[in-house]
Amino acid sequence: MSSGKTARAPGYQETPGEAGFRMPAEWAPHRGTWLSWPHRESSWPGKFGPVPAAFAGIVRHLAPREEVHINVVDDAMEDSARAVLAAGEIPAGNVVFHRNKTNDAWCRDHGPIFVQRPRNGRTEQLIVDWGYNAWGGKYPPFEDDDRIPTLIGAEFAIPVVSPGIVMEGGSLDVNGLGTLITTEACLLNPNRNPSLSQGQIEEHLRNYLGVTHILWLGDGIEGDDTDGHVDDLTRFVNPTTVVTVVEDDPTDHNYRPLQENLERLATMTDQDGRALGIVTLPMPQAMYEGDQRLPASYANFYVANGVVLMPAYDADMDPIAAATLGRCFPGREVIAIPSSDLIWGLGAIHCLTQQWPRL
């Protein structure tokens, strides 16, 4: 699915970027958060049992602050999810379930990407429906996940535009003013869009997300089956500053790639030519399940209304990471979400969530 053709949204004569649409930064006010309820036990082989309760822990901190929209396969799954929320004494008043069949829970990558533009005194929104192939065809089937953005657009009468190339939400991060950061390891991997050059991929990012300035990091962390998603590495925390993970142990396999990314960041600027501010985050101690290195990273946090949900893995490093993020997001409460069970699925808080910006 890599035609490289230019698509236009229904009713528009230009691409979203040309028409003035832009992807807001994650810290912009939310209407809500989209989630897909976990049900694919093979994503957490032998350890699925605690996952729904861990998922409910995310809902607990979102629902008092914004809408929580949850994709479920059928009535039985909704009943099961409601029972998990009730067992955790989580108020369900701000939680909305949707009959959107999914293959897996990673809504960051298969969920809708919302872009917005001001128009005649109000804000218009579109959904960008990138193609989704489960990180290069690694985990079929994925056809139900690939349909999620279109289903949501139809339910809420939001126009949907499909660029015709594969792209995942976790592979990119934006500052909301025109700058996007991503990785060569992921976007240039031939298992995504083998017929497209780097320049053609950049053109799609400009056309559909409204960005003007694209920054490229190198490799991802060990154990990351997404081929190097940037949401495990480097994130914008305000329009001019990024937070990036570093590994202090020179013998760790992550040490060199993360140092190289840090060196690249030191040479980068935003869309206005200003040098990026750089804040470093520690890595947790290496986590394994058997011989499998798990991609635990504090960069996989999620910014919602009034809070930052940070994955917690390591009693020694968690407080350091939380304090760092607290300084990066003044006015937001940093909440550590135990994620040792979630990360066995090779993803954490950010991988499971997708923001719906407020109009």
Secondary structure by P-SEA (a helix, b strand, c coil): ccccbbbbcccccccccccbbbbccccccccbbbbbbccccccccccccaaaaaaaaaaaaccccbbbbbbbccaaaaaaaaaaaaaaccccccbbbbccccccccccccbbbbbbbbcccbbbbbbbbcccccccccccccccccaaaaaaaaaacbbbbbccbbbbcccccccccbbbbbbccccccccccccccaaaaaaaaaacccccbbbbbcccccccccccccccccccccccbbbbbbbccccccaaaaaaaaaaaaaaccccccccbbbbbbbbcccccccccccccccccccccccbbbbbbcccccaaaaaaaaaaacccbbbbbccccccccccccccccccccccc
